[in-house]
């Protein structure tokens, strides 16, 4: 499965995963914190982007997919792009 950046159904899936896993609610604003916008398309602040991406990737693709990622040596988006999981424009 490849997430498409501005696809409404993919953005909804990301919102559902982050709500379930981290209590981030785009309807009420609860748990979002500073910098989040309750708009379309989905906006995730840069300072928590990688953390949110990890949560979503772990949920969608399983922890085994992320096992080879060396967090201290590579940004997660680059790791996911190399494996064809994340498109190049994200």
C-alpha positions, 0 to 999 in steps of 0.5 A: 500500500502506498499512501497518496499525499492529498488523497482524502481517503488516505488522509482519513486513514492517517487521522484514524491511526493517529487518533487511535495510537496517540489520541490526536483528534482532528475533529475536536483538536484534542491531542494535536498540540501547537502547529497542527491545523485542522484543515484539508489537506492534512497538515502535520508540523515538521517537528513531529512529522517523523514521529507521526510517520513512524506511527502510521508506517508501523500500523500499516506495514508492521514493525517488521518492515521498520526493523532495518531502519537505523533511526540514528543514521537515516531519516524515516521518510528516506528509508520508506522511499527506498523501500517503495513505501512512501512516494517521492513527493512526500 
